[in-house]
Amino acid sequence: MSALTFQTNPAEYRHWKFRVEGAIAYLDMDVEQEDGEDEANYQRKLNSYDIHVDIELADAVERLRFEYPAVKVVVMGSAKERIFCAGANIFMLAGSSHPFKVNFCKFTNETRLGIEDASANSGLKFIAAVNGTASGGGYELALACDEILLIDDRSSAVSFPEVPLLGVLPGTGGLTRVVDKRMVRRDLADVFSTTAEGVRGKRAVQWGLVDAVYPKSRFEEEVAGRAQALAAEGPNREGAGVELPPIVPAEDDGGFQYEYVSLKVDADARTATLQIAGPEASGPESAEDIRKLGAQWWPLKAFRELDDALLRLRFNHLEAGLILLETRGDANVIASFDKILHEQGDGDWFIGEVRTKMKRVLKRLDLMARTVFALADADSCFGGSFLELALAADRIYMLDSPDDEVFMQVGPLSSGAFPMSNGLTRLQTRFLGHADALATVLGTEGPVDAEEAMDLGLVTFAPDDLDWDDEIRLVVEERASYSPDALTGMEASLRFVGPETMETKIFGRLSAWQNWIFQRPNAVGGQGALSLYGRPERAVFDWRRT
């Protein structure tokens, strides 16, 4: 597969029909089976989706949040008869590399969590209008919605056939959402997840798998009525929407250059240097003037660029296992933007959306299966919202130099605007079990130098200017020499301390299990269930339970 790009728009969608009617938006899956533009060597039958289908869905959800503030309800359905969605394309999975399979599952997880985030933070309610069979990832897509309405035509069902048919697991949080979100009894969830044909009709309602079933003659009418009822309860978001233009970096052999973000990949060293810059000057302070800037407003543009860079790095540069994170800018200027985000983010829908976008991008950074070292050097600017970038890193190195002004600064957004997947802030995660140290850091005003940062526990090491270059070189070389598998497991175990949430279960447990199961011969071996899917032969299993 060629290098992936993640920029699209409704005019370019090939797999979704997108329309808005007042307060209700309609997203109908209509997957194009033949697609020569992305060099896919498989067909997308029965609304089965691949990474391109999900890129369009992620784009649609993001645009609804920014471009259509009047929309209160999204009805997610299918343009095809008797099939809602057959889930992930099995032939794509069977023919893909292992890293691609895992990254694909991670991206689809993030997209579905984005749907749930829009419901929680943007007042967008999602209805899954399941007008036919919803199988595997198709039912997982429905599970991300607030309500699931199923057609009762004596054949349409919801199902998780992965265990009985494919020897793998529902890969986008299905098992977790069934029991944690819909609170299906675990014995019923066990039966459901091992019944290939699934569950339909009244039983699906009784078990809690769907919210309601309606006969075909009334299905569209009932869906429309429920959408109108939810729209009547939704919040009013005043003002025109803000258009999201494509993010198009300049590309060269070493990486990508955006306006505020640069990504340089060193293939030989297996590293990527990711640098994020602040604006040169403060911007407008009123919500009205900020909305006039729209997608050019620095926090939104910079973090959209960072998001694009992270996705390109994740999918297209698999061997760059270490991200060296750098920042540039004026801490006072960044603080002026943080002040607006903090004070107006709860009152103005656009500023609030920008803040939640930043939160989602920071979560994407948390979930990168790459080592992240933050380097606070002589030109760095790890203050305010940029401090969150450092706190997302596995280690923070800060230059201790008498000749250079190197500072860090805690801002108001670090107190709760950007929670991690575990529901804690990055400072709470860093100082878990050390309430006094956390309170001291949050109570620190103004910039702190390397010595103070070490005393506060904000940095890992603070080499002086004589040792800086050699120490950074040595730790980079050391890290690059370790097993990437061991590092991925270690980092994922250490990043999300404290309470477990549905989100940490999805990315922690499920991603780990998928990572393992997708490599087992029972799934992908020559006689594995996934390898033989669609063929007359039966899978041959190694029956040892390990």
C-alpha positions in Angstrom: 0.0 0.0 0.0 1.3 3.5 -0.9 1.9 6.1 1.8 -1.3 7.2 3.5 -2.6 10.7 3.6 -5.3 11.8 6.0 -6.8 14.9 4.4 -10.2 14.7 2.6 -13.5 16.5 2.5 -17.2 15.7 1.7 -16.8 16.5 -1.9 -14.1 13.8 -2.2 -15.8 11.1 -0.1 -16.2 7.9 -2.0 -17.6 5.8 0.8 -20.0 8.0 2.7 -23.0 10.1 1.7 -23.0 13.3 3.8 -25.9 15.7 4.1 -27.2 18.2 6.6 -30.9 19.1 7.1 -31.2 21.8 9.7 -30.3 20.3 13.2 -29.9 16.8 11.9 -27.0 15.4 9.8 -27.1 12.1 7.9 -24.0 9.9 7.4 -24.9 7.0 5.2 -22.2 4.4 4.6 -22.1 3.5 0.9 -18.7 1.8 0.4 -17.4 1.8 -3.1 -16.5 -1.8 -3.8 -14.0 -1.2 -6.6 -11.4 1.4 -5.9 -8.3 1.7 -8.1 -7.0 5.0 -6.7 -5.6 3.6 -3.5 -4.1 0.4 -5.1 -6.3 -1.8 -3.0 -6.2 -5.4 -4.2 -9.4 -6.4 -2.6 -13.1 -5.6 -2.8 -15.0 -3.9 -0.1 -18.1 -6.1 -0.2 -21.3 -5.5 1.9 -20.2 -2.1 3.3 -17.0 -3.6 4.7 -14.6 -0.8 5.6 -10.9 -0.2 5.4 -8.6 2.6 6.4 -9.8 4.9 3.6 -13.5 4.5 4.7 -12.5 5.3 8.3 -10.4 8.4 7.3 -13.6 9.8 5.7 -15.6 9.0 8.8 -13.1 10.7 11.1 -13.1 13.8 8.8 -16.9 13.9 8.7 -17.2 13.9 12.5 -14.6 16.6 12.8 -16.3 18.8 10.2 -19.6 18.4 12.0 -18.1 19.8 15.1 -16.5 22.8 13.5 -18.4 23.6 10.3 -22.0 22.8 11.4 -22.6 24.3 14.9 -26.4 24.1 14.4 -26.3 20.3 14.0 -27.5 18.5 17.2 -28.1 14.9 16.0 -26.2 12.7 13.6 -28.0 9.7 12.1 -25.5 7.1 11.0 -27.0 4.7 8.5 -26.4 2.8 5.3 -27.3 3.6 1.7 -27.4 -0.2 0.9 -30.3 -2.4 1.4 -30.3 -5.0 4.2 -26.8 -4.3 5.3 -25.6 -1.7 7.7 -22.0 -2.6 7.8 -20.1 -5.9 7.6 -17.2 -4.6 9.6 -13.5 -4.4 8.7 -12.6 -5.8 5.3 -11.3 -9.3 6.1 -9.3 -9.6 2.9 -7.6 -6.3 3.7 -6.7 -7.7 7.1 -5.5 -11.0 5.8 -3.3 -9.4 3.3 -1.9 -6.6 5.4 1.3 -6.4 7.4 1.0 -6.9 11.1 2.0 -3.3 11.9 -0.7 -2.0 9.6 -3.4 -4.2 11.2 -2.6 -2.9 14.6 -2.4 0.7 13.5 -5.6 0.3 11.6 -7.3 -0.9 14.7 -5.8 2.0 16.7 -7.0 4.6 14.2 -10.6 3.2 14.1 -10.6 3.1 17.9 -9.6 6.8 18.0 -12.4 7.6 15.4 -15.0 5.9 17.5 -13.8 7.6 20.7 -14.0 10.8 18.7 -17.7 10.1 18.2 -18.2 9.6 21.9 -16.2 12.7 22.7 -18.4 14.7 20.3 -21.4 13.4 22.2 -19.9 14.3 25.6 -18.4 17.6 24.8 -20.1 19.1 21.7 -23.7 18.1 22.4 -23.8 16.0 19.2 -25.9 12.9 19.7 -25.4 10.0 17.4 -28.1 7.5 16.3 -27.1 4.3 14.6 -30.0 3.5 12.2 -29.2 -0.2 11.7 -31.2 -1.0 8.6 -29.7 -4.4 8.0 -27.0 -6.7 9.4 -24.3 -5.1 11.6 -21.5 -7.5 11.9 -18.2 -7.3 13.7 -16.7 -3.8 13.2 -20.1 -2.7 11.9 -21.7 -3.4 15.2 -18.7 -1.7 16.9 -19.4 1.4 14.9 -23.0 1.3 16.1 -21.8 0.9 19.7 -20.0 4.2 19.5 -23.3 5.9 19.0 -25.6 7.1 21.8 -28.5 5.0 20.6 -28.9 1.9 18.4 -32.1 1.4 16.5 -32.4 -2.0 14.7 -34.7 -2.9 11.8 -36.9 -5.9 12.5 -37.1 -7.7 9.2 -36.7 -11.3 10.5 -33.1 -11.4 9.2 -31.1 -8.3 10.3 -29.0 -8.9 13.4 -26.0 -7.5 15.3 -23.1 -9.8 15.7 -19.5 -10.3 16.7 -18.4 -13.3 14.5 -14.6 -12.7 15.0 -14.1 -15.4 17.6 -16.0 -18.3 16.0 -15.2 -17.4 12.3 -11.8 -15.6 12.3 -9.9 -16.6 15.4 -9.4 -12.9 16.4 -11.3 -10.4 18.5 -13.6 -7.4 17.8 -10.8 -5.0 17.1 -12.3 -1.5 17.8 -13.4 -1.8 21.4 -16.5 -3.9 20.9 -16.1 -6.3 23.8 -15.4 -3.5 26.2 -18.3 -1.3 25.0 -20.7 -4.2 25.3 -20.1 -4.7 29.0 -18.8 -1.3 30.1 -21.0 1.0 28.1 -24.1 -0.9 27.3 -23.7 -3.0 30.5 -24.7 -6.3 28.9 -24.4 -9.1 31.4 -21.1 -10.9 30.9 -22.7 -14.4 30.4 -25.0 -13.0 27.7 -22.0 -11.1 26.2 -20.2 -14.5 26.1 -23.0 -16.1 24.2 -23.4 -13.1 21.9 -19.6 -13.1 21.1 -19.5 -16.8 20.2 -22.7 -16.8 18.1 -21.6 -16.1 14.6 -25.1 -15.4 13.3 -25.7 -12.8 16.0 -28.8 -11.7 17.8 -31.8 -9.9 16.4 -35.3 -8.6 17.2 -36.7 -8.5 20.7 -33.8 -10.6 22.1 -31.3 -7.9 21.0 -33.4 -5.3 23.0 -33.8 -7.6 26.0 -30.1 -8.3 26.2 -29.3 -4.6 25.9 -27.5 -4.9 22.6 -29.7 -2.3 20.9 -32.2 0.2 22.2 -35.2 -0.5 20.1 -36.4 -2.6 17.1 -38.9 -1.4 14.5 -40.6 -3.2 11.6 -39.4 -2.3 8.1 -42.7 -0.4 7.4 -42.0 2.0 10.3 -38.3 2.0 10.6 -37.5 5.3 8.8 -40.4 7.1 10.5 -39.2 6.0 14.0 -35.6 6.9 13.3 -36.7 10.4 12.1 -38.9 10.8 15.1 -36.2 9.9 17.5 -33.7 12.2 15.8 -36.2 15.1 16.1 -36.8 14.4 19.7 -33.0 14.4 20.5 -32.5 17.6 18.4 -35.2 19.3 20.5 -33.1 18.6 23.7 -29.8 19.6 22.2 -27.8 22.7 23.1 -28.0 25.8 20.9 -24.6 26.8 19.5 -24.8 30.2 18.0 -22.7 31.6 15.1 -21.6 30.4 11.7 -19.4 27.3 11.3 -15.7 27.4 10.7 -14.4 25.8 7.5 -11.5 23.4 7.8 -9.2 23.7 4.8 -6.8 20.8 4.0 -3.5 20.5 5.8 -0.9 20.3 3.1 2.8 20.2 4.2 5.8 20.7 2.0 7.4 17.3 1.6 11.1 16.4 1.1 13.2 13.3 1.5 13.7 14.0 5.2 10.1 14.6 6.2 7.4 17.3 6.2 7.3 21.0 6.9 4.1 22.7 7.9 3.6 26.3 9.1 4.0 25.6 12.8 5.2 21.9 12.8 8.1 20.2 11.2 8.8 16.4 11.1 12.2 15.2 10.1 12.9 11.5 9.9 16.4 10.0 10.2 16.0 6.5 8.7 19.5 5.4 9.7 19.2 6.5 13.3 15.5 5.3 13.4 14.5 8.6 14.9 12.0 11.4 14.1 12.5 15.0 15.3 9.1 16.6 15.8 9.2 20.3 16.4 6.1 22.5 17.2 6.4 26.3 17.1 4.3 29.0 18.7 3.0 32.1 16.9 5.1 35.3 16.7 2.5 37.5 18.3 -0.7 37.3 20.4 -3.9 37.3 18.5 -7.4 38.7 19.0 -9.1 38.2 22.4 -12.8 38.4 21.6 -14.6 35.2 20.5 -16.1 37.0 17.5 -12.7 38.1 16.2 -11.2 34.7 16.9 -14.0 33.0 14.9 -13.2 35.3 12.0 -9.7 33.8 11.9 -11.3 30.4 11.9 -8.9 27.6 11.1 -6.0 30.0 10.9 -6.2 30.7 14.6 -2.9 29.4 15.9 -4.1 26.8 18.5 -6.3 25.1 15.9 -3.9 25.3 13.0 -0.9 24.1 15.0 -2.6 21.2 16.5 -4.3 20.1 13.3 -0.8 20.1 11.8 0.6 18.1 14.7 -2.3 15.6 14.3 -1.5 15.1 10.6 2.2 14.7 11.3 1.6 12.1 14.0 -0.7 10.0 11.7 1.9 10.2 8.9 4.6 9.1 11.3 2.5 6.3 12.7 1.5 4.7 9.4 4.3 5.7 6.9 7.5 5.6 9.0 7.3 2.4 11.0 11.0 2.1 11.9 11.3 5.6 13.4 10.9 4.3 16.9 12.0 7.4 18.9 10.4 10.8 18.6 12.6 13.7 19.7 10.1 16.4 20.7 11.1 20.0 20.5 9.3 23.3 20.9 10.0 26.9 19.8 8.3 30.2 20.6 7.6 32.9 23.1 6.2 31.5 26.4 4.3 34.8 27.0 2.6 34.7 23.6 1.6 31.1 24.1 0.3 32.0 27.6 -2.0 34.6 26.0 -3.6 32.0 23.9 -3.9 29.6 26.8 -5.7 32.3 28.8 -8.3 32.6 26.1 -8.7 28.9 25.9 -9.1 28.6 29.6 -11.4 31.5 30.2 -13.6 31.3 27.1 -13.5 27.6 26.3 -16.7 26.9 28.3 -18.6 29.8 27.0 -17.9 29.9 23.3 -18.5 26.8 21.2 -15.7 27.4 18.7 -13.0 28.1 21.4 -14.4 25.0 23.2 -14.0 22.9 20.1 -10.5 24.1 19.6 -9.7 23.1 23.2 -11.2 19.6 22.8 -9.3 19.2 19.5 -6.0 19.9 21.3 -7.1 17.3 23.9 -7.6 14.7 21.2 -4.3 15.4 19.5 -2.5 15.1 22.8 -4.2 11.8 23.4 -3.0 10.7 19.9 0.5 11.5 21.1 0.0 9.5 24.3 -1.0 6.5 22.2 1.9 6.6 19.8 3.7 3.2 19.9 7.0 5.2 19.9 9.3 6.3 22.5 9.0 10.1 23.1 11.8 12.2 24.6 11.1 15.9 25.2 14.2 18.0 24.7 14.1 21.4 26.5 17.1 23.1 24.9 18.3 26.7 24.6 15.6 27.6 22.1 12.7 25.6 23.6 9.4 26.8 24.9 7.7 24.2 27.2 5.2 26.5 28.8 1.5 26.3 29.2 -0.2 24.1 26.6 3.3 23.3 25.3 4.1 21.8 28.7 1.5 19.2 28.0 3.7 18.0 25.1 6.6 17.4 27.4 4.4 15.7 30.0 3.3 13.3 27.3 6.9 12.2 26.8 8.5 9.2 28.4 11.4 11.3 29.5 12.1 15.0 29.7 15.6 16.4 29.3 16.2 20.0 30.2 19.4 22.0 29.5 21.0 23.5 32.6 23.0 26.4 31.2 24.1 29.6 32.8 24.4 31.3 29.4 20.9 30.4 28.1 17.5 31.1 29.4 15.8 27.7 29.5 12.5 27.7 31.4 9.3 25.7 31.9 6.1 27.1 33.0 2.8 25.6 34.3 -0.3 27.1 32.9 -4.1 26.9 33.7 -4.8 24.3 31.0 -2.7 21.7 32.8 -5.2 21.6 35.6 -7.9 19.7 33.7 -8.5 20.9 30.1 -6.5 18.0 28.6 -7.3 14.7 30.5 -5.5 11.5 29.3 -7.3 8.3 28.5 -7.2 7.4 32.2 -9.3 10.4 33.1 -6.4 12.1 34.9 -4.4 15.1 33.8 -0.8 14.5 32.8 0.4 16.2 36.0 -1.9 14.0 38.1 -0.6 11.0 36.2 3.0 12.1 36.7 2.6 12.7 40.5 0.1 9.9 41.2 0.3 9.2 45.0 2.2 12.4 45.6 -0.5 15.0 46.3 1.8 17.4 48.0 4.2 17.5 45.0 1.3 18.0 42.6 -0.1 20.9 44.7 3.4 22.5 44.8 3.7 22.3 41.0 0.2 23.6 40.4 0.9 26.5 42.8 4.1 27.5 41.1 3.8 30.8 39.3 6.0 32.0 36.5 8.9 30.3 34.7 11.2 27.8 36.4 14.7 27.0 35.4 16.4 23.6 35.2 17.4 23.4 38.8 13.9 24.3 40.0 12.3 22.0 37.4 14.4 19.1 38.8 13.4 20.0 42.4 9.7 20.1 41.4 10.0 16.7 39.6 9.0 18.2 36.2 12.1 16.8 34.3 14.0 13.5 34.2 17.5 14.8 33.8 19.1 18.3 33.5 22.5 17.9 31.8 24.7 21.0 31.7 25.8 22.7 28.5 29.1 20.7 28.5 27.4 17.4 28.7 24.2 18.1 26.8 25.2 16.9 23.3 27.0 13.8 24.4 24.3 12.7 26.8 21.4 13.2 24.3 23.4 11.3 21.7 24.1 8.4 24.1 20.5 8.1 25.3 19.2 8.2 21.7 21.6 5.5 20.6 20.8 3.4 23.6 17.1 3.6 23.1 17.3 2.8 19.4 19.2 -0.4 20.3 16.4 -1.9 22.4 13.7 -4.3 21.1 10.8 -2.3 19.7 8.4 -4.9 21.0 9.6 -4.7 24.5 9.6 -0.9 24.4 6.1 -0.7 23.2 4.9 -3.0 26.0 6.9 -1.1 28.6 5.8 2.3 27.6 2.2 1.4 27.3 2.3 -0.1 30.8 3.9 3.0 32.3 2.0 5.8 30.5 -1.5 5.2 31.9 -1.1 4.8 35.7 -4.0 5.0 38.1 -7.6 4.3 37.4 -8.7 2.2 34.5 -11.4 3.5 32.2 -13.2 2.2 29.2 -10.7 4.0 27.0 -7.6 2.5 28.7 -9.2 -0.9 28.5 -9.7 -0.5 24.8 -6.2 0.7 24.1 -4.4 -1.3 26.8 -6.1 -4.7 27.0 -7.6 -4.9 23.5 -4.6 -3.5 21.6 -2.3 -5.9 23.5 -4.5 -8.9 22.8 -5.0 -7.9 19.2 -1.2 -7.4 18.8 -0.7 -11.0 20.1 -3.6 -12.8 18.5 -3.0 -11.2 15.1 0.4 -12.9 15.0 -0.7 -16.4 16.3 -0.9 -19.2 13.7 -4.4 -19.9 14.8 -5.4 -16.7 13.1 -2.8 -15.9 10.5 -0.9 -19.1 9.9 -1.2 -21.1 6.7 -4.2 -22.9 8.1 -5.4 -20.1 10.4 -9.0 -18.9 10.5 -8.2 -15.5 9.2 -6.0 -16.8 6.4 -8.7 -19.3 5.2 -11.6 -16.9 5.4 -13.8 -17.2 2.3 -12.3 -20.6 1.3 -13.9 -24.0 1.8 -11.2 -25.4 4.1 -11.6 -25.4 7.8 -9.1 -23.8 10.1 -6.6 -26.1 11.9 -5.9 -24.9 15.4 -3.1 -25.5 17.8 -5.4 -26.5 20.8 -3.0 -25.6 23.5 -4.3 -22.7 25.7 -1.5 -20.3 26.5 
